[in-house]
Amino acid sequence: AALGAIGSITMHHNAFARRRVEDLLLAAALRVAATDTRRAPGDGPLVELPAVPLPRTRRSEILAAAIPLFERAGFAAVTNGMIAEAVGLVPSGLYRYFPGKADILAAACLQAAGLLAQAVEHNLRGVSGAHAALTALTATYVAYSFEHHSLTSVADAEIVGLPDALRRPLVAAQREHIAVWEQHLRQARPDLDARQARVLVHAGFGVVVEAGRRLRWADSPEHRAAVAALFMSALGL
């Protein structure tokens, strides 16, 4: 998890003096490494996530079938023919719905970003105070990551390689999401400027990825609580 905080620097493009970002990430990683997850409270905030829409159209069937294929075989190794076969189409039939597999990944990521935005809005409703808001945000993001780990794993590895036109709306959705974190984190920690807050939020995301992988994304209240505690430590809370 500590290495996830450090490695998060590769996932964003915040302009920052090298020494300042090194100090910030080192401090976050040390806090994460010192966290005793055995003492993480198991009665965190109740989180509700919107259900993934049932695949009632051919397009949604393609999205639902493609992501597990990308996760198992790797995005580069999956062919349009493999995706078409998974939904009972001939390969040429896939092009009626998507120009290519990069478009399928981008569409799936946008759908997931919409679900996350709905979850954040719902779980922040009625929450007062910056620390309580960050606790709710963390619990929401951790729950989302466990429930959608196939997509998040593929997206973390592959979004950077998408064409600009496909990546742009995904980056915009991520920025909107991070802006919510930034606002509350700077209220809870007035010592941070906007760039420092964004770096720490990305560090928290990196913690979730690596801790989730270490736990093989086995979903349980205990695992969610442990990962949430690591995330909060990365933020310095």
N, C-alpha and C positions, 0 to 999 in steps of 0.2 A: 504493500500500500504506500509506503514511503517512496519507493522508486516510482510509483505511479504519479505521485505529486511532482517529483522532479521531471519525469518524462513528459508531463503535460505541456511543457514549454514548446513542444513540437506541434501542438494542436491549435495554436493561435498565433496572431501576428501583432501583438501589442508592442509598440515601440518603447524600449526601456533600456536604461543604462545597464550594461552587463553586470557590474558589481551589485547594483541594487536588486536585480532580479535573482541573482545567485543567492544573495543574503535572504531574500524573501522566501524563496523555495527551500533553501536549506532549513530555515526556521520552521517552515510548514512540515517538511519531512521529519524533522526531529520530534515535533509535537505528535505527529502520527505514530512514529516508532515508539514513543513513550506511552501511548494510549493503552490502557488495560481494557480490552474489549470484553473481558469476563465480567466486568462491573457495569457494562452498558445496560441502561434500564430497558426492560422488556415490555414496558407499557407506554410506548411512545404514542404520539398523536394518531388517532384513527385516520387512515388514508383511504380515500375512494378514488379509483381510477375508472375512467370511462371504458366501456367494453369495446374491443376491436369490432368494427362492423362485420357482420357475417358476409362471406363472399357470395352475394346474390347475383352478381353480374360476371360475365366472362373476364372483364378487366380486373375486378377485385379477386377473382380466382387466380389469375396470373400473379398478382402481387403476393397473395397468400402462399402460393406454391414456390415462387422464386427465392424468397429469402432463406428458407431452410436449405435449398440447394446451394446458394451462395455460401452459407455458413459451413456446410459439410465439405464441399469440394473446392471452395475458393472461388471468388468472383471471376478470375481470369479463366479458370478451367471450365466453368459452366457455359454451355452453348445455348443459343436460342432454341435449337432442336430439343435439348434436354428439358427446357422450360415448357415448350409446346407439348411435349410428350406427357409431362406431369399433369396437364389440364385437358388432355385428349384432343389436341389440335395437331394439324400438320404444321411443320415449321413455317411455311409461308403464311399460315393463318395468324401467326403471332403479330405480324406487321399491321394487321387491321387495328390493333390496339396500342402498340408501342413501336417506335422506330427501331429500338434496340434494347439490349439489356441494361445499358447505362440509364435509359429513361425509366426502366422498371425500378431500378434501385432508387433513383431520385424521387419517383412517385411514392414509393413505400416510405421513404424518409420524410417526405412532406406530410403524408398521412399520420405518421407517428408523431411528428412535431405538433400537429393539430391536437392529437390526443393528450400530449404532455401539457400543452397550453390550457386545455380544458381542465385537466387535473389540477394544475396550479391555481387557476381561477377558483375552482370549487373548494380546494383545501385551504386557501387563504381567506375565504369568506368568513367574516366574524372574528378573525384573529387580530389581536391588538398587541403592539410592541414589536420592536425589531427582532429581539431574540426569539420570541415565540414564532414570528413569521419565518425566521431562518430554520427553526426546528421543523416547522411544517413543510417548508420547501425541501429540506433535506430528506425528510421521511417520504415525501412525494417522489422525489427524484430517485431515491433508492428503490422504492417499490416499483416504479416505472422501469428501472434498469433490470430488476430481477424478472419482471413479467415480459419484457421485450428484449431480453438479452441477445437473441439471435440477430435481430435487426441492428441493435446498437453495436454489436461486435463487428458486423459487416460494415456498417456505416463508418465506424472509427477508422477502419483500415482502408476504405475505398473512396470515401467522399472526396478526399484531396485530389484524386485522379480523375474526377468527373470533369467534363467540359465546362467552361465558365458559365455558359448559358443555363446549364442544369444545376451547377453548384450555387449560383447567385441567390436564388430564393431560399435555399437551405441555410446559407450563411446569414441571410436576413432574419430567418426564423430563430436561429441560434442567438443572434444579437439581441433580439427582443426578449428572449428567455433570460439571457445573462443580465440584461438591464434590470430585471426584477430583483435578481440576486444582489446586484451592485447597489441598488438603492437601499435595501435593508441592511446589507453588510456595512455600508458606510455609516448608517445610523447606529448600528451596534458597536462599530469600531471607528470612531471619529478620527483616529490616527492614520487611517488609510486614505489615499487619494483614489481617484476613479480607476487609474491603471493598476494600482496595487490590488484593489478589490477584484478587478477582472482576473488578474493573474491567480489570485487565491481561489476564485470560483473554479477556474479551469483546473487548478491543482486538486480541488475536491472531486471534480469529474474524473480525473486520472486515478484518484484513490478508489473510486467506486469500480472502475474498470478492472484494476488489478486485484482488488480484494474480491470482487465477484468471480473473477477467473480462478483465484486461489480456492474459493469455496465451490468451484464447479457450478456456480449459479444455482446451487441447491437452495430452493426458496423455503425459508422458515422465519418465524418471528425473531428467533435468536440471531440468525444471520443478518437479517435486515437491521436489527438494533446494533449489531457490532459494526456493520459498514457505516451506518449513520453516525455512530460515535467517532469513527475515523474521519469521516467527512467534516464533522464539526471541529475536530482537532485541527484539520488542515486550515480551516477558516480562522483558527485562533479563538474559538469560543468554548 
